[in-house]
Amino acid sequence: MHPLETFSQWRRRWFGWLPINQQWERSAEEVAPEQHDDWLLDPINQQEASALFPHLSKERAFLQYQKIRLQMREQEQRGY
């Protein structure tokens, strides 16, 4: 479990009874960057994919890099 998830669980347990709407409970739409600043919307760079996965062929590295980007987008609940 990631340390921030542990902190979030602890925070919810100890401060969940307070009737305060806290700033860190914002939705994904509220914290999403502007479209021109969103690096996940940039086209995939073949050189970057090959550098991240040097043990894979170019096609497999490209697919793996795209898979990671989609997983990051899903985790941040930013949609596709």
PyMOL Python script that loads the backbone (N, CA, C, O; Angstrom):
from pymol import cmd

cmd.read_pdbstr("""\
ATOM      1  N   MET A   1       0.846  -1.167   0.000  1.00  0.00           N
ATOM      2  CA  MET A   1       0.000   0.000   0.000  1.00  0.00           C
ATOM      3  C   MET A   1       0.900   1.241   0.000  1.00  0.00           C
ATOM      4  O   MET A   1       1.910   1.289   0.701  1.00  0.00           O
ATOM      5  N   HIS A   2       0.522   2.218  -0.781  1.00  0.00           N
ATOM      6  CA  HIS A   2       1.290   3.448  -0.895  1.00  0.00           C
ATOM      7  C   HIS A   2       1.153   4.267   0.387  1.00  0.00           C
ATOM      8  O   HIS A   2       0.084   4.269   0.999  1.00  0.00           O
ATOM      9  N   PRO A   3       2.210   4.961   0.804  1.00  0.00           N
ATOM     10  CA  PRO A   3       2.147   5.755   2.043  1.00  0.00           C
ATOM     11  C   PRO A   3       1.048   6.813   2.031  1.00  0.00           C
ATOM     12  O   PRO A   3       0.473   7.117   3.076  1.00  0.00           O
ATOM     13  N   LEU A   4       0.750   7.377   0.862  1.00  0.00           N
ATOM     14  CA  LEU A   4      -0.322   8.374   0.813  1.00  0.00           C
ATOM     15  C   LEU A   4      -1.691   7.727   1.028  1.00  0.00           C
ATOM     16  O   LEU A   4      -2.585   8.350   1.601  1.00  0.00           O
ATOM     17  N   GLU A   5      -1.860   6.499   0.580  1.00  0.00           N
ATOM     18  CA  GLU A   5      -3.115   5.787   0.834  1.00  0.00           C
ATOM     19  C   GLU A   5      -3.255   5.499   2.321  1.00  0.00           C
ATOM     20  O   GLU A   5      -4.345   5.617   2.880  1.00  0.00           O
ATOM     21  N   THR A   6      -2.156   5.124   2.960  1.00  0.00           N
ATOM     22  CA  THR A   6      -2.179   4.889   4.405  1.00  0.00           C
ATOM     23  C   THR A   6      -2.545   6.172   5.137  1.00  0.00           C
ATOM     24  O   THR A   6      -3.368   6.154   6.052  1.00  0.00           O
ATOM     25  N   PHE A   7      -1.935   7.291   4.736  1.00  0.00           N
ATOM     26  CA  PHE A   7      -2.260   8.570   5.349  1.00  0.00           C
ATOM     27  C   PHE A   7      -3.721   8.934   5.127  1.00  0.00           C
ATOM     28  O   PHE A   7      -4.376   9.439   6.039  1.00  0.00           O
ATOM     29  N   SER A   8      -4.236   8.688   3.940  1.00  0.00           N
ATOM     30  CA  SER A   8      -5.636   9.003   3.628  1.00  0.00           C
ATOM     31  C   SER A   8      -6.582   8.185   4.495  1.00  0.00           C
ATOM     32  O   SER A   8      -7.576   8.712   4.995  1.00  0.00           O
ATOM     33  N   GLN A   9      -6.284   6.914   4.677  1.00  0.00           N
ATOM     34  CA  GLN A   9      -7.129   6.084   5.541  1.00  0.00           C
ATOM     35  C   GLN A   9      -7.082   6.572   6.980  1.00  0.00           C
ATOM     36  O   GLN A   9      -8.111   6.642   7.651  1.00  0.00           O
ATOM     37  N   TRP A  10      -5.887   6.909   7.454  1.00  0.00           N
ATOM     38  CA  TRP A  10      -5.745   7.419   8.815  1.00  0.00           C
ATOM     39  C   TRP A  10      -6.509   8.734   8.985  1.00  0.00           C
ATOM     40  O   TRP A  10      -7.198   8.943   9.984  1.00  0.00           O
ATOM     41  N   ARG A  11      -6.372   9.610   7.996  1.00  0.00           N
ATOM     42  CA  ARG A  11      -7.057  10.906   8.051  1.00  0.00           C
ATOM     43  C   ARG A  11      -8.573  10.728   8.066  1.00  0.00           C
ATOM     44  O   ARG A  11      -9.265  11.391   8.838  1.00  0.00           O
ATOM     45  N   ARG A  12      -9.085   9.854   7.235  1.00  0.00           N
ATOM     46  CA  ARG A  12     -10.533   9.626   7.196  1.00  0.00           C
ATOM     47  C   ARG A  12     -11.036   9.028   8.508  1.00  0.00           C
ATOM     48  O   ARG A  12     -12.125   9.359   8.977  1.00  0.00           O
ATOM     49  N   ARG A  13     -10.227   8.142   9.091  1.00  0.00           N
ATOM     50  CA  ARG A  13     -10.624   7.514  10.350  1.00  0.00           C
ATOM     51  C   ARG A  13     -10.666   8.531  11.490  1.00  0.00           C
ATOM     52  O   ARG A  13     -11.602   8.535  12.289  1.00  0.00           O
ATOM     53  N   TRP A  14      -9.662   9.380  11.562  1.00  0.00           N
ATOM     54  CA  TRP A  14      -9.568  10.313  12.684  1.00  0.00           C
ATOM     55  C   TRP A  14     -10.358  11.593  12.479  1.00  0.00           C
ATOM     56  O   TRP A  14     -10.868  12.145  13.455  1.00  0.00           O
ATOM     57  N   PHE A  15     -10.483  12.084  11.271  1.00  0.00           N
ATOM     58  CA  PHE A  15     -11.147  13.351  11.025  1.00  0.00           C
ATOM     59  C   PHE A  15     -12.446  13.201  10.251  1.00  0.00           C
ATOM     60  O   PHE A  15     -13.047  14.203   9.865  1.00  0.00           O
ATOM     61  N   GLY A  16     -12.889  11.984  10.018  1.00  0.00           N
ATOM     62  CA  GLY A  16     -14.108  11.755   9.253  1.00  0.00           C
ATOM     63  C   GLY A  16     -15.364  12.244   9.941  1.00  0.00           C
ATOM     64  O   GLY A  16     -16.370  12.506   9.283  1.00  0.00           O
ATOM     65  N   TRP A  17     -15.320  12.368  11.237  1.00  0.00           N
ATOM     66  CA  TRP A  17     -16.506  12.791  11.975  1.00  0.00           C
ATOM     67  C   TRP A  17     -16.696  14.303  11.936  1.00  0.00           C
ATOM     68  O   TRP A  17     -17.767  14.786  12.304  1.00  0.00           O
ATOM     69  N   LEU A  18     -15.703  15.060  11.505  1.00  0.00           N
ATOM     70  CA  LEU A  18     -15.831  16.514  11.430  1.00  0.00           C
ATOM     71  C   LEU A  18     -16.722  16.905  10.259  1.00  0.00           C
ATOM     72  O   LEU A  18     -16.584  16.343   9.172  1.00  0.00           O
ATOM     73  N   PRO A  19     -17.640  17.863  10.456  1.00  0.00           N
ATOM     74  CA  PRO A  19     -18.538  18.278   9.358  1.00  0.00           C
ATOM     75  C   PRO A  19     -17.906  19.325   8.452  1.00  0.00           C
ATOM     76  O   PRO A  19     -18.570  20.284   8.057  1.00  0.00           O
ATOM     77  N   ILE A  20     -16.640  19.155   8.121  1.00  0.00           N
ATOM     78  CA  ILE A  20     -15.909  20.127   7.313  1.00  0.00           C
ATOM     79  C   ILE A  20     -15.639  19.521   5.944  1.00  0.00           C
ATOM     80  O   ILE A  20     -15.177  18.385   5.835  1.00  0.00           O
ATOM     81  N   ASN A  21     -15.931  20.292   4.902  1.00  0.00           N
ATOM     82  CA  ASN A  21     -15.581  19.861   3.547  1.00  0.00           C
ATOM     83  C   ASN A  21     -14.141  20.257   3.302  1.00  0.00           C
ATOM     84  O   ASN A  21     -13.847  21.439   3.123  1.00  0.00           O
ATOM     85  N   GLN A  22     -13.246  19.299   3.290  1.00  0.00           N
ATOM     86  CA  GLN A  22     -11.824  19.578   3.223  1.00  0.00           C
ATOM     87  C   GLN A  22     -11.367  19.748   1.775  1.00  0.00           C
ATOM     88  O   GLN A  22     -11.914  19.129   0.862  1.00  0.00           O
ATOM     89  N   GLN A  23     -10.358  20.595   1.581  1.00  0.00           N
ATOM     90  CA  GLN A  23      -9.860  20.902   0.248  1.00  0.00           C
ATOM     91  C   GLN A  23      -9.283  19.689  -0.469  1.00  0.00           C
ATOM     92  O   GLN A  23      -9.340  19.624  -1.697  1.00  0.00           O
ATOM     93  N   TRP A  24      -8.729  18.727   0.264  1.00  0.00           N
ATOM     94  CA  TRP A  24      -8.102  17.585  -0.422  1.00  0.00           C
ATOM     95  C   TRP A  24      -9.119  16.551  -0.888  1.00  0.00           C
ATOM     96  O   TRP A  24      -8.739  15.510  -1.424  1.00  0.00           O
ATOM     97  N   GLU A  25     -10.395  16.822  -0.692  1.00  0.00           N
ATOM     98  CA  GLU A  25     -11.432  15.907  -1.167  1.00  0.00           C
ATOM     99  C   GLU A  25     -12.044  16.398  -2.475  1.00  0.00           C
ATOM    100  O   GLU A  25     -13.221  16.151  -2.740  1.00  0.00           O
ATOM    101  N   ARG A  26     -11.261  17.084  -3.288  1.00  0.00           N
ATOM    102  CA  ARG A  26     -11.767  17.597  -4.554  1.00  0.00           C
ATOM    103  C   ARG A  26     -11.893  16.479  -5.581  1.00  0.00           C
ATOM    104  O   ARG A  26     -11.205  15.461  -5.498  1.00  0.00           O
ATOM    105  N   SER A  27     -12.773  16.680  -6.539  1.00  0.00           N
ATOM    106  CA  SER A  27     -12.979  15.672  -7.575  1.00  0.00           C
ATOM    107  C   SER A  27     -11.853  15.741  -8.604  1.00  0.00           C
ATOM    108  O   SER A  27     -11.080  16.699  -8.637  1.00  0.00           O
ATOM    109  N   ALA A  28     -11.776  14.722  -9.432  1.00  0.00           N
ATOM    110  CA  ALA A  28     -10.726  14.663 -10.450  1.00  0.00           C
ATOM    111  C   ALA A  28     -10.878  15.796 -11.459  1.00  0.00           C
ATOM    112  O   ALA A  28      -9.879  16.308 -11.965  1.00  0.00           O
ATOM    113  N   GLU A  29     -12.110  16.194 -11.759  1.00  0.00           N
ATOM    114  CA  GLU A  29     -12.322  17.286 -12.707  1.00  0.00           C
ATOM    115  C   GLU A  29     -11.799  18.610 -12.157  1.00  0.00           C
ATOM    116  O   GLU A  29     -11.335  19.461 -12.917  1.00  0.00           O
ATOM    117  N   GLU A  30     -11.872  18.783 -10.856  1.00  0.00           N
ATOM    118  CA  GLU A  30     -11.410  20.024 -10.243  1.00  0.00           C
ATOM    119  C   GLU A  30      -9.890  20.129 -10.218  1.00  0.00           C
ATOM    120  O   GLU A  30      -9.351  21.234 -10.279  1.00  0.00           O
ATOM    121  N   VAL A  31      -9.201  19.019 -10.131  1.00  0.00           N
ATOM    122  CA  VAL A  31      -7.740  19.050 -10.049  1.00  0.00           C
ATOM    123  C   VAL A  31      -7.063  18.732 -11.375  1.00  0.00           C
ATOM    124  O   VAL A  31      -5.836  18.785 -11.465  1.00  0.00           O
ATOM    125  N   ALA A  32      -7.829  18.407 -12.396  1.00  0.00           N
ATOM    126  CA  ALA A  32      -7.239  18.077 -13.698  1.00  0.00           C
ATOM    127  C   ALA A  32      -6.590  19.320 -14.294  1.00  0.00           C
ATOM    128  O   ALA A  32      -7.121  20.422 -14.160  1.00  0.00           O
ATOM    129  N   PRO A  33      -5.440  19.149 -14.955  1.00  0.00           N
ATOM    130  CA  PRO A  33      -4.788  20.309 -15.576  1.00  0.00           C
ATOM    131  C   PRO A  33      -5.557  20.773 -16.801  1.00  0.00           C
ATOM    132  O   PRO A  33      -6.414  20.066 -17.331  1.00  0.00           O
ATOM    133  N   GLU A  34      -5.226  21.974 -17.230  1.00  0.00           N
ATOM    134  CA  GLU A  34      -5.813  22.483 -18.474  1.00  0.00           C
ATOM    135  C   GLU A  34      -5.372  21.582 -19.622  1.00  0.00           C
ATOM    136  O   GLU A  34      -4.344  20.910 -19.535  1.00  0.00           O
ATOM    137  N   GLN A  35      -6.150  21.573 -20.688  1.00  0.00           N
ATOM    138  CA  GLN A  35      -5.866  20.656 -21.789  1.00  0.00           C
ATOM    139  C   GLN A  35      -4.492  20.906 -22.400  1.00  0.00           C
ATOM    140  O   GLN A  35      -3.825  19.949 -22.793  1.00  0.00           O
ATOM    141  N   HIS A  36      -4.045  22.159 -22.495  1.00  0.00           N
ATOM    142  CA  HIS A  36      -2.736  22.427 -23.093  1.00  0.00           C
ATOM    143  C   HIS A  36      -1.591  22.046 -22.150  1.00  0.00           C
ATOM    144  O   HIS A  36      -0.451  21.934 -22.599  1.00  0.00           O
ATOM    145  N   ASP A  37      -1.863  21.843 -20.856  1.00  0.00           N
ATOM    146  CA  ASP A  37      -0.839  21.424 -19.899  1.00  0.00           C
ATOM    147  C   ASP A  37      -0.880  19.926 -19.595  1.00  0.00           C
ATOM    148  O   ASP A  37      -0.047  19.434 -18.834  1.00  0.00           O
ATOM    149  N   ASP A  38      -1.816  19.206 -20.164  1.00  0.00           N
ATOM    150  CA  ASP A  38      -2.001  17.786 -19.854  1.00  0.00           C
ATOM    151  C   ASP A  38      -1.052  16.945 -20.705  1.00  0.00           C
ATOM    152  O   ASP A  38      -1.296  16.730 -21.892  1.00  0.00           O
ATOM    153  N   TRP A  39       0.039  16.469 -20.084  1.00  0.00           N
ATOM    154  CA  TRP A  39       1.030  15.702 -20.832  1.00  0.00           C
ATOM    155  C   TRP A  39       0.515  14.342 -21.256  1.00  0.00           C
ATOM    156  O   TRP A  39       1.091  13.720 -22.148  1.00  0.00           O
ATOM    157  N   LEU A  40      -0.567  13.861 -20.633  1.00  0.00           N
ATOM    158  CA  LEU A  40      -1.115  12.569 -21.046  1.00  0.00           C
ATOM    159  C   LEU A  40      -1.826  12.651 -22.401  1.00  0.00           C
ATOM    160  O   LEU A  40      -2.086  11.625 -23.029  1.00  0.00           O
ATOM    161  N   LEU A  41      -2.134  13.856 -22.844  1.00  0.00           N
ATOM    162  CA  LEU A  41      -2.765  14.021 -24.150  1.00  0.00           C
ATOM    163  C   LEU A  41      -1.736  14.148 -25.274  1.00  0.00           C
ATOM    164  O   LEU A  41      -2.097  14.104 -26.450  1.00  0.00           O
ATOM    165  N   ASP A  42      -0.464  14.306 -24.922  1.00  0.00           N
ATOM    166  CA  ASP A  42       0.583  14.411 -25.938  1.00  0.00           C
ATOM    167  C   ASP A  42       0.708  13.093 -26.689  1.00  0.00           C
ATOM    168  O   ASP A  42       0.459  12.029 -26.123  1.00  0.00           O
ATOM    169  N   PRO A  43       1.091  13.157 -27.956  1.00  0.00           N
ATOM    170  CA  PRO A  43       1.303  11.905 -28.699  1.00  0.00           C
ATOM    171  C   PRO A  43       2.454  11.115 -28.089  1.00  0.00           C
ATOM    172  O   PRO A  43       3.361  11.687 -27.485  1.00  0.00           O
ATOM    173  N   ILE A  44       2.408   9.819 -28.251  1.00  0.00           N
ATOM    174  CA  ILE A  44       3.427   8.943 -27.675  1.00  0.00           C
ATOM    175  C   ILE A  44       4.713   9.065 -28.475  1.00  0.00           C
ATOM    176  O   ILE A  44       4.712   9.017 -29.705  1.00  0.00           O
ATOM    177  N   ASN A  45       5.803   9.224 -27.750  1.00  0.00           N
ATOM    178  CA  ASN A  45       7.119   9.374 -28.347  1.00  0.00           C
ATOM    179  C   ASN A  45       7.786   7.992 -28.399  1.00  0.00           C
ATOM    180  O   ASN A  45       7.974   7.347 -27.368  1.00  0.00           O
ATOM    181  N   GLN A  46       8.139   7.551 -29.604  1.00  0.00           N
ATOM    182  CA  GLN A  46       8.755   6.234 -29.775  1.00  0.00           C
ATOM    183  C   GLN A  46      10.112   6.155 -29.087  1.00  0.00           C
ATOM    184  O   GLN A  46      10.459   5.111 -28.536  1.00  0.00           O
ATOM    185  N   GLN A  47      10.890   7.246 -29.109  1.00  0.00           N
ATOM    186  CA  GLN A  47      12.201   7.242 -28.460  1.00  0.00           C
ATOM    187  C   GLN A  47      12.055   7.109 -26.946  1.00  0.00           C
ATOM    188  O   GLN A  47      12.821   6.388 -26.306  1.00  0.00           O
ATOM    189  N   GLU A  48      11.077   7.802 -26.378  1.00  0.00           N
ATOM    190  CA  GLU A  48      10.852   7.710 -24.934  1.00  0.00           C
ATOM    191  C   GLU A  48      10.396   6.305 -24.555  1.00  0.00           C
ATOM    192  O   GLU A  48      10.829   5.761 -23.539  1.00  0.00           O
ATOM    193  N   ALA A  49       9.529   5.723 -25.364  1.00  0.00           N
ATOM    194  CA  ALA A  49       9.065   4.366 -25.094  1.00  0.00           C
ATOM    195  C   ALA A  49      10.224   3.374 -25.152  1.00  0.00           C
ATOM    196  O   ALA A  49      10.322   2.483 -24.308  1.00  0.00           O
ATOM    197  N   SER A  50      11.094   3.524 -26.136  1.00  0.00           N
ATOM    198  CA  SER A  50      12.249   2.627 -26.255  1.00  0.00           C
ATOM    199  C   SER A  50      13.227   2.826 -25.106  1.00  0.00           C
ATOM    200  O   SER A  50      13.849   1.868 -24.649  1.00  0.00           O
ATOM    201  N   ALA A  51      13.369   4.069 -24.634  1.00  0.00           N
ATOM    202  CA  ALA A  51      14.264   4.333 -23.508  1.00  0.00           C
ATOM    203  C   ALA A  51      13.717   3.747 -22.209  1.00  0.00           C
ATOM    204  O   ALA A  51      14.486   3.278 -21.370  1.00  0.00           O
ATOM    205  N   LEU A  52      12.397   3.769 -22.037  1.00  0.00           N
ATOM    206  CA  LEU A  52      11.790   3.220 -20.828  1.00  0.00           C
ATOM    207  C   LEU A  52      11.814   1.694 -20.814  1.00  0.00           C
ATOM    208  O   LEU A  52      11.929   1.077 -19.755  1.00  0.00           O
ATOM    209  N   PHE A  53      11.706   1.098 -21.984  1.00  0.00           N
ATOM    210  CA  PHE A  53      11.663  -0.360 -22.092  1.00  0.00           C
ATOM    211  C   PHE A  53      12.701  -0.838 -23.106  1.00  0.00           C
ATOM    212  O   PHE A  53      12.339  -1.299 -24.189  1.00  0.00           O
ATOM    213  N   PRO A  54      13.990  -0.732 -22.767  1.00  0.00           N
ATOM    214  CA  PRO A  54      15.030  -1.106 -23.735  1.00  0.00           C
ATOM    215  C   PRO A  54      15.087  -2.607 -24.009  1.00  0.00           C
ATOM    216  O   PRO A  54      15.643  -3.030 -25.023  1.00  0.00           O
ATOM    217  N   HIS A  55      14.522  -3.403 -23.123  1.00  0.00           N
ATOM    218  CA  HIS A  55      14.566  -4.855 -23.293  1.00  0.00           C
ATOM    219  C   HIS A  55      13.485  -5.365 -24.242  1.00  0.00           C
ATOM    220  O   HIS A  55      13.484  -6.544 -24.597  1.00  0.00           O
ATOM    221  N   LEU A  56      12.567  -4.494 -24.656  1.00  0.00           N
ATOM    222  CA  LEU A  56      11.481  -4.896 -25.549  1.00  0.00           C
ATOM    223  C   LEU A  56      11.741  -4.405 -26.967  1.00  0.00           C
ATOM    224  O   LEU A  56      12.534  -3.488 -27.183  1.00  0.00           O
ATOM    225  N   SER A  57      11.070  -5.020 -27.923  1.00  0.00           N
ATOM    226  CA  SER A  57      11.154  -4.525 -29.297  1.00  0.00           C
ATOM    227  C   SER A  57      10.455  -3.167 -29.372  1.00  0.00           C
ATOM    228  O   SER A  57       9.757  -2.774 -28.437  1.00  0.00           O
ATOM    229  N   LYS A  58      10.640  -2.461 -30.470  1.00  0.00           N
ATOM    230  CA  LYS A  58      10.061  -1.122 -30.591  1.00  0.00           C
ATOM    231  C   LYS A  58       8.532  -1.161 -30.495  1.00  0.00           C
ATOM    232  O   LYS A  58       7.924  -0.315 -29.840  1.00  0.00           O
ATOM    233  N   GLU A  59       7.930  -2.133 -31.143  1.00  0.00           N
ATOM    234  CA  GLU A  59       6.471  -2.234 -31.122  1.00  0.00           C
ATOM    235  C   GLU A  59       5.948  -2.567 -29.718  1.00  0.00           C
ATOM    236  O   GLU A  59       4.968  -1.984 -29.254  1.00  0.00           O
ATOM    237  N   ARG A  60       6.619  -3.512 -29.052  1.00  0.00           N
ATOM    238  CA  ARG A  60       6.200  -3.904 -27.691  1.00  0.00           C
ATOM    239  C   ARG A  60       6.436  -2.759 -26.699  1.00  0.00           C
ATOM    240  O   ARG A  60       5.626  -2.545 -25.798  1.00  0.00           O
ATOM    241  N   ALA A  61       7.535  -2.029 -26.861  1.00  0.00           N
ATOM    242  CA  ALA A  61       7.806  -0.887 -25.989  1.00  0.00           C
ATOM    243  C   ALA A  61       6.739   0.190 -26.167  1.00  0.00           C
ATOM    244  O   ALA A  61       6.276   0.792 -25.199  1.00  0.00           O
ATOM    245  N   PHE A  62       6.360   0.418 -27.419  1.00  0.00           N
ATOM    246  CA  PHE A  62       5.309   1.393 -27.715  1.00  0.00           C
ATOM    247  C   PHE A  62       3.990   0.995 -27.047  1.00  0.00           C
ATOM    248  O   PHE A  62       3.318   1.827 -26.438  1.00  0.00           O
ATOM    249  N   LEU A  63       3.630  -0.283 -27.170  1.00  0.00           N
ATOM    250  CA  LEU A  63       2.391  -0.764 -26.565  1.00  0.00           C
ATOM    251  C   LEU A  63       2.438  -0.718 -25.043  1.00  0.00           C
ATOM    252  O   LEU A  63       1.447  -0.358 -24.407  1.00  0.00           O
ATOM    253  N   GLN A  64       3.564  -1.074 -24.455  1.00  0.00           N
ATOM    254  CA  GLN A  64       3.712  -1.044 -23.001  1.00  0.00           C
ATOM    255  C   GLN A  64       3.627   0.386 -22.479  1.00  0.00           C
ATOM    256  O   GLN A  64       3.003   0.645 -21.450  1.00  0.00           O
ATOM    257  N   TYR A  65       4.260   1.309 -23.196  1.00  0.00           N
ATOM    258  CA  TYR A  65       4.229   2.723 -22.811  1.00  0.00           C
ATOM    259  C   TYR A  65       2.803   3.266 -22.882  1.00  0.00           C
ATOM    260  O   TYR A  65       2.365   4.002 -21.997  1.00  0.00           O
ATOM    261  N   GLN A  66       2.091   2.899 -23.934  1.00  0.00           N
ATOM    262  CA  GLN A  66       0.696   3.330 -24.065  1.00  0.00           C
ATOM    263  C   GLN A  66      -0.159   2.730 -22.945  1.00  0.00           C
ATOM    264  O   GLN A  66      -1.038   3.407 -22.410  1.00  0.00           O
ATOM    265  N   LYS A  67       0.085   1.494 -22.594  1.00  0.00           N
ATOM    266  CA  LYS A  67      -0.656   0.841 -21.514  1.00  0.00           C
ATOM    267  C   LYS A  67      -0.442   1.563 -20.181  1.00  0.00           C
ATOM    268  O   LYS A  67      -1.390   1.773 -19.424  1.00  0.00           O
ATOM    269  N   ILE A  68       0.811   1.941 -19.900  1.00  0.00           N
ATOM    270  CA  ILE A  68       1.107   2.662 -18.659  1.00  0.00           C
ATOM    271  C   ILE A  68       0.404   4.010 -18.631  1.00  0.00           C
ATOM    272  O   ILE A  68      -0.141   4.405 -17.600  1.00  0.00           O
ATOM    273  N   ARG A  69       0.410   4.718 -19.754  1.00  0.00           N
ATOM    274  CA  ARG A  69      -0.271   6.024 -19.803  1.00  0.00           C
ATOM    275  C   ARG A  69      -1.770   5.878 -19.562  1.00  0.00           C
ATOM    276  O   ARG A  69      -2.372   6.693 -18.862  1.00  0.00           O
ATOM    277  N   LEU A  70      -2.370   4.843 -20.141  1.00  0.00           N
ATOM    278  CA  LEU A  70      -3.803   4.620 -19.923  1.00  0.00           C
ATOM    279  C   LEU A  70      -4.094   4.238 -18.472  1.00  0.00           C
ATOM    280  O   LEU A  70      -5.111   4.654 -17.917  1.00  0.00           O
ATOM    281  N   GLN A  71      -3.215   3.454 -17.855  1.00  0.00           N
ATOM    282  CA  GLN A  71      -3.389   3.107 -16.449  1.00  0.00           C
ATOM    283  C   GLN A  71      -3.289   4.340 -15.561  1.00  0.00           C
ATOM    284  O   GLN A  71      -4.047   4.476 -14.601  1.00  0.00           O
ATOM    285  N   MET A  72      -2.365   5.236 -15.874  1.00  0.00           N
ATOM    286  CA  MET A  72      -2.228   6.466 -15.099  1.00  0.00           C
ATOM    287  C   MET A  72      -3.483   7.323 -15.229  1.00  0.00           C
ATOM    288  O   MET A  72      -3.955   7.894 -14.246  1.00  0.00           O
ATOM    289  N   ARG A  73      -4.011   7.409 -16.419  1.00  0.00           N
ATOM    290  CA  ARG A  73      -5.236   8.193 -16.644  1.00  0.00           C
ATOM    291  C   ARG A  73      -6.402   7.570 -15.876  1.00  0.00           C
ATOM    292  O   ARG A  73      -7.212   8.287 -15.289  1.00  0.00           O
ATOM    293  N   GLU A  74      -6.488   6.250 -15.878  1.00  0.00           N
ATOM    294  CA  GLU A  74      -7.557   5.570 -15.151  1.00  0.00           C
ATOM    295  C   GLU A  74      -7.425   5.776 -13.654  1.00  0.00           C
ATOM    296  O   GLU A  74      -8.427   6.014 -12.978  1.00  0.00           O
ATOM    297  N   GLN A  75      -6.218   5.691 -13.119  1.00  0.00           N
ATOM    298  CA  GLN A  75      -6.002   5.892 -11.689  1.00  0.00           C
ATOM    299  C   GLN A  75      -6.363   7.306 -11.256  1.00  0.00           C
ATOM    300  O   GLN A  75      -6.857   7.509 -10.147  1.00  0.00           O
ATOM    301  N   GLU A  76      -6.123   8.270 -12.114  1.00  0.00           N
ATOM    302  CA  GLU A  76      -6.434   9.655 -11.784  1.00  0.00           C
ATOM    303  C   GLU A  76      -7.883  10.001 -12.103  1.00  0.00           C
ATOM    304  O   GLU A  76      -8.313  11.130 -11.867  1.00  0.00           O
ATOM    305  N   GLN A  77      -8.636   9.052 -12.633  1.00  0.00           N
ATOM    306  CA  GLN A  77     -10.049   9.226 -12.962  1.00  0.00           C
ATOM    307  C   GLN A  77     -10.271  10.425 -13.864  1.00  0.00           C
ATOM    308  O   GLN A  77     -11.166  11.239 -13.639  1.00  0.00           O
ATOM    309  N   ARG A  78      -9.430  10.517 -14.898  1.00  0.00           N
ATOM    310  CA  ARG A  78      -9.526  11.650 -15.808  1.00  0.00           C
ATOM    311  C   ARG A  78     -10.242  11.300 -17.092  1.00  0.00           C
ATOM    312  O   ARG A  78     -10.383  12.152 -17.969  1.00  0.00           O
ATOM    313  N   GLY A  79     -10.690  10.088 -17.222  1.00  0.00           N
ATOM    314  CA  GLY A  79     -11.392   9.684 -18.428  1.00  0.00           C
ATOM    315  C   GLY A  79     -10.444   9.415 -19.582  1.00  0.00           C
ATOM    316  O   GLY A  79      -9.228   9.550 -19.446  1.00  0.00           O
ATOM    317  N   TYR A  80     -11.004   9.038 -20.706  1.00  0.00           N
ATOM    318  CA  TYR A  80     -10.199   8.727 -21.885  1.00  0.00           C
ATOM    319  C   TYR A  80     -10.517   9.734 -22.945  1.00  0.00           C
ATOM    320  O   TYR A  80      -9.956   9.676 -24.039  1.00  0.00           O
TER     321      TYR A  80
END
""", "prot")
cmd.dss("prot")
cmd.show_as("cartoon", "prot")
cmd.util.cbc("prot")
cmd.orient("prot")
